[in-house]
Amino acid sequence: MDAFITHFGDWLLFLGLIGLGLYTMRVIRREGSTFREESLPHQFHALNLHVPKWWTQTRADSDVIQFERTDTRYDWWARFTLLKDTRLLTDILAEKVERDELDYDRDDVVIETDPRVLFRRDSMRGCAVVRVEGKASQRIEDRIYLDIFLIRPVGMEGCYLCESRSSVLNGMVEGPYFEECLAEAELSGG
């Protein structure tokens, strides 16, 4: 009992940190269950996105928008780019991988090209798409988690490059929301 009284301030600090940790875990867990109801619509050219309300738009050019979590210290961003490139999506992807000096882990990479698997909305199911997701090394020194979607709607001259980049650990935090954002995407005439 004397140890408790002697170190009362230390115990109070310890219990406060545990309480703060439990509160943070509750908030993060709640984000997953409220994503759909609380996501915000965002129009990017003809692509209608539903982005989590906790993403902050940090860049808005005519052909690029970027979101980050500014309420945390996560090493993460999601970027959506409209490319005027008419080449095959696989050629665009190969050039990006080479230009960004990416080396995906061969045993931990997922490649998908079926829009029926990736998208829920009928307007997206006819799109040509290439998705590559997994851990990679960038420029040999940086370990990252990268999710890349290249999407070409029917009749479109260019394509959309959608990417989520984070440190390996943070990819597991925001990555599922990025996937959900694109799974719920729709096309409009805009």
Long-range contacts (C-beta under 8 A, 24 or more apart in sequence): 28-173, 31-177, 32-176, 35-177, 35-180, 36-180, 36-184, 39-181, 39-184, 43-188, 43-190, 44-80, 44-82, 44-160, 45-82, 45-160, 45-190, 46-153, 46-156, 46-187, 46-188, 46-189, 46-190, 47-80, 47-151, 47-160, 47-185, 47-186, 47-187, 48-185, 48-186, 48-187, 48-188, 49-80, 49-181, 49-182, 49-184, 49-185, 50-181, 50-184, 50-185, 51-181, 52-177, 52-181, 55-177, 69-174, 74-166, 74-170, 74-173, 74-174, 75-166, 75-167, 75-170, 76-164, 76-165, 76-166, 76-167, 76-170, 76-171, 76-173, 76-174, 77-164, 77-165, 77-166, 78-162, 78-163, 78-164, 78-165, 78-174, 78-178, 78-181, 79-161, 79-162, 79-163, 79-165, 80-160, 80-161, 80-162, 81-160, 81-161, 81-162, 81-163, 82-158, 82-160, 82-161, 83-158, 83-159, 83-160, 83-161, 84-157, 84-158, 85-158, 85-159, 86-157, 86-158, 89-128, 89-129, 89-130, 89-150, 89-152, 89-159, 90-130, 92-150, 92-159, 92-161, 93-130, 93-132, 93-148, 93-150, 96-148, 96-161, 100-138, 101-138, 101-139, 101-140, 102-136, 102-137, 102-138, 102-146, 103-136, 103-137, 103-138, 103-140, 104-132, 104-134, 104-135, 104-136, 104-146, 105-134, 105-135, 105-136, 105-137, 108-134, 108-135, 109-133, 109-134, 109-135, 109-136, 110-134, 118-149, 118-182, 118-183, 119-182, 119-183, 119-185, 120-183, 120-184, 121-184, 121-185, 121-186, 121-187, 123-186, 123-187, 123-188, 124-151, 124-153, 124-185, 124-186, 124-187, 126-153, 126-154, 127-151, 127-152, 127-153, 127-154, 127-187, 128-152, 128-159, 133-175, 135-168, 135-171, 143-167, 143-168, 144-168, 144-171, 145-170, 145-171, 145-172, 145-175, 146-171, 147-171, 147-175, 147-178, 147-179, 149-182, 153-187
